[in-house]
């Protein structure tokens, strides 16, 4: 399986040692124990393939941008995804989650409070592609790093909520049969999250920033999220092969 990772933003130069937004995903998905190949594309620079068939599936990363900026690169990304959705499986993370919902008819808005720290997202529904053993491991949902102020406030038509919190009612979703999205960041290292929380401290607020920083040592269900993503991709690709 070859996954096209579409970077939707550029890391700040002073944080270059942490890697690029796309570079965090191969180590994450490796925790699912399935061999995968990758190709990388940088959407803000217009680096998108002419033919989506160069990869089997696609993943959209986080970004410092907001979906409602409606920049030219965001419109080009939507045009590319129009060729993909319904033909190939797509995963969206944080910004990617928001972009997919908005382009498919949902609404993304800035909310008063930031989602920061490690949040717990309770399981709301088991998708049909989730293996039994993985479903059992998922009974307590996910504990994952959050970093967002924008939220999906109206989901795209055909969406299903798989996991949620009071703060984020659309945290893990599917849109139709071929799109899986996560608002939290399973790929993000706590050390990097800490850098961003400090950088955004004034906007986050001291009390929430301090709480979030203190939570970063807590347990996270990173491998579980990786296994969900790979199970989703495998099931969609297997179904397509079965149907010719």
N, C-alpha and C positions, 0 to 999 in steps of 0.2 A: 504494500500500500504506500503510495506516495502522496504526502500531504503538502499542499501549497500554503505556506504561512504568509499571510498578508499583514505586514507591519503597518499599523495605522497611525504611528507617531514615531518621533525621534527622541531618544533619551538625552537629557541635558549633558553637556560636555563634562561637567564636574562629576557626573555619575557614570562615566564611560566604563569604569572598571567593573561595574555590575553587568555589563553587556547590553545588547539591544533588546527591544521588546520581543522580537521574534526568537532571539537566542535562548530564551528561558523555556521554550516549549519542548524541544527534544529531550532535555533531562527530565522534565515533568512526565512526558508521555512514555519515556523509557521505563517508568515505574509500573506500567501495565504489563511489561514482559513480552511485548510483541514487537518483532523487528519492523521498523518503519523507515521510509526514505522521506527526505524533505527538499523542498525548493522554497526560496525566500523572495518576496516581492515587497517593495516599499511604496505603498499607495500614495503618500504625500508627494513623492517625486514622479508620480505617474507611471511607476514601474509595475505594470500589470500585464499579464500575457495576452496575446491576441486570441489564443485558442485555449479555453478552459480545460480541454482534454489533456493538457500537458501534466495534469495531476489528477489523482483519483478523488480527492476531497480537499476541502479548504477550511482554513482557520483564520479568523480575524482577531487581532490582538487588541489590547488596551491602547489608550491614546490620551494626551492632555487636551485634545480638541473636544468640542461638544458637537453632537450630531446636528443641532439646529444652527450651527455656524453656516451650513450650506455652502461650503467652499467648493471651488471647482474640482479639487481632488476627491471630495466626498461624493460629488455627483458622478464623477467617472467611476468611482468604486461601486456605486449603486448600479450603474449601467453594466459593469462587469458582472455583478452578482445576479442581475436579471437573466444573464445567460446561464448561470450556474444553478440557481434554486429550482428545484423540481427535476434536475438532471443529475446532480452530484450532492453528496452530503456536505453541510456547512456547520462549523462550530463558531460561535462568537463569544468572546470573553470581554467583560466590562464594556468598553466602548463598542466592541464588536457586537455584543448583546444588544446594546441600545441602537446601533446603526441598523441592525437587521429588523428589529421591531418597528423602527420609524419608517424605513423604506417600504415595509410591508403593511403600512397603514396605522401603526401605533403612534403614541405620543411620548416624547422624552422631555422632561422639564427639570430645571434646577429646583431642589427642595431646600428648606431652611437649614437643615442640619447635615453634616457630613457623615457618611458611613465610613468609619475608621476603626481599627483594632481587629480583633478576631470575632467574627459574628457566628452565631449558630443559626443554621437554616434547617428547619424541621421538614422531614419528608412528607409531602402531601399526596403524591401519587406515584405508583410504580409504573414506569413505561414498559410496554410489551417487549422491548428489545433487551431488557435487563435480565441477565441470567439469575437463576434462583439463588446461587451462592452469593452473588453480588448484592442481590436484593436483601438478603438476610444481614449482610454486613452494613447495609445502608439504613437500617431501621431507626438509628438515632440521627439521621441526616448528616449534615456537613458542618464542620467548624473550619472556616476559611478566612483569609485576610480580606478585608474590605478597604477600598480606597475610591470613593466617589461622592460627588454631590448631585450630579445628574441621576435621574431615575426614570425607568419606564413607568409612566403613570397610566397609560392605556396600552394594553398589549395589542399586537397585530391579530387580525382575525385568524382563527384556527389555532390559537395558542393554548397550551396546557401548562399549568404551574406544577412543577415536579417537587420543588423545595422552596421554602419561603420563611421570612421572619416578620415580626410586627413592623420593623423598620423598612423592610424591603419585601413587599408582597409578591413581586415577580423576580425572584432571585435565580432560580434555575428553571428554565422553560424549554418546551419544544414549540416550534411554529410549523404546523403541518407535519409531514412525515420526515422531512429531510434537513431540518434545522434544529440544533441544540444550542442553548445559550446559558452562560453563567454570568451573573453580575459580579460575584466576588472573583478573587484572583488566586486560583490554586497554584499558578506558576511563580508567584512573587515571593522572593526571599524576605524574611523578617527584617534583615539589615537594610535592605533597600526601602521597604515600607517605612522604617524608622527615619530614614533620610527625608523621605517625602513629607512625613508628618511634621518633622521639624521645619522643613522649608515652608509648609503651608500653615504653620502654627497660628499665625495671626488670623487667618481666615477660618481655621478649624475652631479656634478658641483654646485657651490654655487648659481648661479642665478636661475637655474632650481629647485634646492631644496627649495630655499626661495619662489619661485612662487608656488610650489606644496603645501608647508606647509600653505601658505596663502589661498589656495583654499579649504582646507579641511573643513572649516566651511560652505561651500556652500551646496545647496540642492542636494540630491541624490535620484534617483528613485529605491530605494532598494526593496520596497514592489512590485513595478511593475515587477522587474526582478524575484522576488520570484513567482509571479502569472504566469509569462511566463513559468517558469520551471515546476510548478505543472500542468499547462494546457497541456504542452507538454507530461508529464508523463501520465496524465490521458487519453489523447487522444490515445496515443500509446497502453496503456494497454486495454482500451475499445475496440480498433480495434482488438487486438489479441483475446480478449474474444468473440467478435462478430464472428470472423472467426474460432472459435473453438480451 
